[in-house]
Structure formats: structure tokens, C-alpha cells
Amino acid sequence: MLSRWSDGKAPSEKLRKRVWKGIPEKLRSLVWARLLEINRYQQERKGNVYRELLMRARLTSKDVKQIDLDINRTYRDHLAFRRRYDVKLTNLVVKDTFVLFRQQSLFNVLVAYAVYNTEVSYCQGMSQIAALFLMYMDEEEAFWCMHALLVDKKHSMHGFFIPGFPKLVRFQAHYEKILQKYLPRLKKHLDKTSIPPIYLTKWWFGCFLDRVPFPLALRLWDVFLLEGDVILTAMAYNIMKMHESMFGCFSGIEKDFTFDFQIQKLDRDLFVINGKAKMKVVEKEIE
């Protein structure tokens, strides 16, 4: 299947169906890089751009302190990010599995990108995305995946991170219209209890990382990279739809409630299947 998929070409229908079922763990790095077309970005830049950026960042970056603070709380329960900049021990074998410690790599990717994309620079939330890529690929590949995710038309995460968060504002307005049209009782309940849509920020900025069980988050990232940012609204609507009957009992709900405890109960396969159906609703409302 992959042998017939050339760089720059859209994946076949058979491959698309396979991605929706979940990319095999051993193939995830290859498929994610292909979906984001990072080879195109690397070829457009001559020379070793990443290494040059890294050298410049160490001398000029104003985001080092904030990046360091965020790295200290990024996936610290994951073996690859558990050790604090461990330079003496860079790898380990655990249960016959070779483990790379990646905290220094995470720092490198983030400071390099902060000087590369000066409009975005560095924003909280980017550390989780970079860390996710580093679980599957090397520093330079993770860097270009970050860049593709922010600037390509299909995902364009750029608008979530620049000042004013214009994409968040636009997507939130679209999401509110969907709730009003398809889940009016739930929308009325949320308005009545004055629940602000802050939960959308937590869901969308990292495409549900740390908001759903990690195996489900990987499935969502598979389809997010395949389909693009329509997945964000579709899956948010999907969560609300699957739990609509539960929300009516929360009369004393807190304003910063994020629905996280219901999300932990989601059936992985059912959630993804239902989310695929919700894409049609979202796309219809965009037209």
C-alpha cells in the first residue's frame, strides 16, 4: 500500500480507510511525515536549515525561559521525557525496548522553530505537539512536521497561535452554530449555566492531546493529519453528541468544566466512527 504512495500524491482510498482504522505503530512516523509532505519543505530550503536555526536560537531566542518551563511539565510521565536534560544518559533499554531520552531534543525543536517562524514564535501548547512528533521521529523531522502543521492549507494551525487567535475565534463561531442547529437543548443548557467555551481551547490547540486517553489521541492525530482541521470541529461536536443525554443533570456545573471525565469513558473505535459521520455535518455547514 505504502510502496504505491508517492511523495506529493494524495493517499489512495484504500490507504485512507486504513488510516481511519488506525495507523500501525511501526508505520506512524513514515505515514505522518508523508501526510504532512515534509520532504517538500526540506527540499525548498537549501543547506542544513535546522542546524543553522538551532545555532542562532541559542544566541538570540527570547523564548528560552518559557520553553524550559513548559518542557518541565510536558509528558513527564512518558519515559522519553522523564529525565530533566539528562546529558550523561541519553538512552536506555527497558524490557528489550531501546528508549531515547528526548527532553533536550524537545528544547531544540522549540527554540529553533521560535526563531524560524517569528510571527508565532513560541506559544504554550506547542511543546506537546513537538513532543508527540519526537516520540516517532528525529529532531529535524519533528521540526518540519511542526512547520507543516502550522502553515499548510489543510491544517493551518498558525491561526491558533498568532496574537488574537483568529482561527480559534472563527472555529468557535462555527461550532456554536452547529450546536445551535443540531443540539439546541444542549446549547441552551450550556448558555443557561454560563459555561464559557474555554474547553475548546484545551481540545483544539493540541488536537485533543491530554484531553482523551493517549491511544485515542493517536487515532485522532492519524485522521487529523489525513483530513485536516475539519476534524477538530467534527470531534468536538461528536463528544457533545455522544454525551448529550448526560449534561442535563449538571445544574451546579463549574465554569471551567472541561468534560474530561466523560471523555475518559469513550469507546475508541465507536468514537472515531461517529466522528467520521460528524465530518459531513461540519463540512455541510461550512459550505
N, C-alpha and C positions, 0 to 999 in steps of 0.2 A: 504493500500500500504506500509506504513512505518512499520507496525507490522510484515511484512514478510521479512523485510530487516535486516539481522543480521549484527552485527559488523564484519568488516573484509571481508565481502562479497561484490561483485560488485552489484550496483543497477540494478534492472530489467529493461527491455526495456520500460515498461510502466512508470516506475519512471523516467527514463532518458528523455522521452518525456515530462513528467510533469515539470521537471527541465528546459528544454528548453523553455517552455511556461511561466516560472517564478514561483519561489517557493513562496507559500503563506507566508505573513509576519510573522504570528504566528509560522510557522514551520521552518523559516530560520535558527535559531540558532541550532536546532536539526539536520537539514539536512547538514548544513555546517560542523558541528563537525563530523558527520558520514562520509562525503566525505573526510575529512582530517584525519580520523581514529585517533583522538586524544586519545582515550582510550588506544590504543596500546602504545603510547609514555608514557602515565601516568603510565601504568602497568609495563613498562620496568624499570622505576625508582622507587626505594623503598623510603618510607618516604615522608615527605612533602617537596619535592624538591623546589617548587616555593617559599614557605615561607623562606626556608634557603637561597635561592639566593637573595631574597629581603633584608634580613638582611645583607648579605655580600656586596651587591651592595651599600647600604647606607654608608658603611665604606670604600669601596675600588674603586668604579666606577670612572673612569676618564671622563666619558661622561655626567655627571650630568648637567653641564652648557649648553652644546649644546642641550641636550634633553629638558631642561627647555625652551630654546629659541624657539625650534621648536614647543613645546606644545602650546606656547603662540600664534602661528599662525595656529593651526590645528583645523579646523571646529569650529571656534569661532562664526559662525552664527548658529550652532546647539545648542539647549538648553542644552544638556548634557555637552557641553564643553565651555559654555559661561562664567561661573564663574571661576575666577582665584583661584584655590586651595581653594575653599570655605570649611572651616572646621566647621563653625558654622551651615551652612545649607546644609545638604547632600542629601536632596531630596525635591521634590515639587510636588504638584498636579496642573496640568494645564488642564483645560477643561476635568475634570474627568480622566485624564491620569496621572499615577504615573511616575515621572521623577527622575532619578538618576543623580546627577552631577558626571561626570566621569573623570575630569581632573587629580585628584590625582591617580585614577586607571590607567590612561594612562601613567603617570610618572612611576608608579610602574612596569608596564609590560615592559616598555622600558629599565629601568635601570637593571631590573632582567635579561632580555634577553642579554643585553650588557655584563654581566659577565658570562652568560651561554655559549654563542657562541662567544668565544674570537677572532675567525678569522674574523667574520663580525663585532663584537662589536655593534656599532650603526652607522647608516648612515641616512642622510636626505631622507625622503620618507617613512621610516619605521613607522613614527608617524601616518601617515594617515591610513596605513593598520591596525595598532593596534587599532586606534580609531574606525575604521569600525567594527572590531570584538567586541569591547566594547559596541557598540550600540545594540548588540544582545546577549551578554553573559557576564559572570562574569570575573574577572581578571585572574584567573587561567586557565579557558577555553581559553580566548583570548591569553594568553601566549603560550599554547600548539598549538593553531591554527597557531600562528606566526611561531613556531618552525617547524611544519609540512610543512607549506608553503615554508619554506626555504630549508628544507633538503630532503623531499620526492622526489622520482624519477619523478613523474608526473608533479610537479610544479617547483621544484629546483630553487627557487628564489635566493638561495645562490650566484649563479654566477653573479647576477646583482649587488650585494652589496660588494663583496670582492674586494680588490685592483686590478686595471687593468680592472675590469668589463668584464671578459672573455665571459660571456653569452651574454651580450649586443653586443659585437663585433661579435660573431658568428651569432646571430639572425639578426643583421643589414645586414651582408653579404648575408644571406639567403633572406631577404626581398628585397634587391637591385636586386637580381637575378630574383625574382618574378616580380618586376616592369619592369625589362628589357624584360622579356619574354611575359608578359600578358598586360602590359600598357606601351609600348615603347614610345609612343608620350608624355605621361605624364612624364616618366622618363627623356626624352630628355629635356623637359621644365624645370624640376627641376634642372637638371645639368646646363642648359644654364643660369638660373637665380642664380646659385651658392647657392641654398638653402641647408644648411647642415642638416643632419638627426637628429638634436637635438630634434625635436618634438617626435621622437621615445622614447627618454629617458623619456619625460613627460608622454607619453602614457603607456609605458610598466612597469616602476618601480612601479606604483600603480595600474596596470591593469585598466587604464583609469579613476581612481578616480580624480575628479576635472577637468576632460577634456571633460566629457559628462554630460548631466543633471543627477542628482543623481538617479532618478528612472531607467534610462537606465544603469547607472553604477552598480546598484544592479543586474539587469538582466545579465550583463556581468560577474559579480562575480559569479553568480549562475552557469553559464556554464563554467567559468574558473576553478572553483573548481571541477566541474564534469569531464571536458575533459582534463584539464591540459594546459601547456604553449603553445600548438599549437594554442590556442585561440588568443594569443597576436598577432602573425603574421597574422592570418586569419582576425582579426578585423581591423588591420592596413591597410591591403590590401583592405578590404571591404570599409573603409572610402574613400580611394583613388578611388576605382572603382565607388562608388556611386556619387562622385563629379568630376569625370574625365572631364566632359564637362565644368565645371566651372573654372578650373585652367588656361585655356589659356588666359584669359583676364588680368591676374595679371603680367603685364610687369614690373611694378615698385615694385614688392613684397619685403618686408623687409626680411633680412636674418634670423631673429629669428621668423619668422612667424610660427604659430603652427596649423593653420587651425581650430582654436577653434570656430570661428564664423560660419563656415559651419556646424560643428558638432552639434551646438545648434539647427539646423533645422531638424535633423534626426528624422524620424518616428521610434519609439521604436520597434514595432513589425516587421516592414519591415527590419530594420537594423539587428535584431537578426536572422531573417530567412535568409537573404542574407549572413550573417556571417557564418551560418551553412554550406551553399553551398561552401563558400570560404575555409572551412577547408579541403575539398577534394583536392583542388588545392595545398594548403600548404603541406599536407601530401604526395601528389604525388611528389612534388619537393624535399622532404626530402629523399625519397627512392633512 
